[in-house]
C-alpha cells in the first residue's frame, strides 16, 4: 500500500467533482457509484494531464463491486501512459492491498475524521493527560511522606497550567517519534556509493542511509518522470553493504533485470532499472551502482 492520509470529511460538497487531473467522488451508496463511474473515469483518463488522481476516499458504503468496477475500467481503457493515483477509504483498502492494481496505479489509504471522531480523539488526549497529572500528584504526595491515603487539593488555575504543560509534552513526544522515523545515517567515506546514469553518465553520490528515490521534490534523488512513483525506492547501508528496496511503487524496481519485492543487496557494477513499462522497456531511469571500498 501507499501512504496513509487522515482528513476531515465534509457533507456540503458535490458527489462528483472532475477538475483537470483529479476526480473526487463523494457518493453515499455503491449503486450511485456504479451508475456514473464509467463515464466520469473515462473523462479523467482521457484528460491532457500525465498524472491523474481518482479520489474515492470520501465515498460511503462502497464494497467489492466498486473495486471490481475500477479494475474492469482500467483493463478496458488500457495503457494511456498516465501515472494514476487512487485514494481509497480505509475500509476498502484491504481489496487493493494484495491486488495487481498496485502495478498500474499508486494506492493511498485514507482515514476520514468526522466531527464526532475529532471530539472523541480530543477527549481521549485530555483524559490521558489528566490521568498522568493525577499520577504525578500522588507520587509527589508519597515522596513528601504524607502517606498514601492522604488527601490533597489543587486549584483550577494550577490544574489548567499543569494540563497545558502535559499536553505540550505529549505533542513534543509525538513530534520526536515522527522525526526519528525520518532520521538518516551518514555513510563513512570508505563506504560511499554512487549511481551512474547509464544514459547520460551523470554521477549521483549516495552519502546517507536511507537514500530515497522518487518523482516528487523532497526525495534524495528526484526523477521527474510521471511513471516513477512519488516515493519509488530506497537505498540503505548496513555493515558496509548497500541494499535497495522497492517501496510499493507502481511500475517496479529491477536489479540486474529482475523485478525485486524484498530488500536486495547491491554490488559494484549492479544494474538498477526504475519503472519498467511499455514506454520505458529498459526503465524510466537506468543506473549502474558503484561502491568505493578503498
Secondary structure, 3 states (H helix, E strand, C coil): CCCEEEEECCCCCCCEEEECCEEEECCCCHHHHHHHHHHHHHHHHCCCCCEEEEECCCCCCCCHHHHHHHHHHHHHHCCCCCEEEEEEEHHHHHHHHCCHHHHCEEEEEEEEECHHHHHHHHHHHHHHHHHHHHHHHHHHHHHCCCCCCCCCCCCHHHHHHHHHHHHHHHHHHHHHHHHHCCCCEECCHHHCEEEEECCCCCEEEECEECEEEECCCCCCEECCCCCCCCCCEEEEEECCEEEEEECCCCCCEEECCEECCCCEEECCCCEEEECCCCCCCCCCEEEEEEECCC
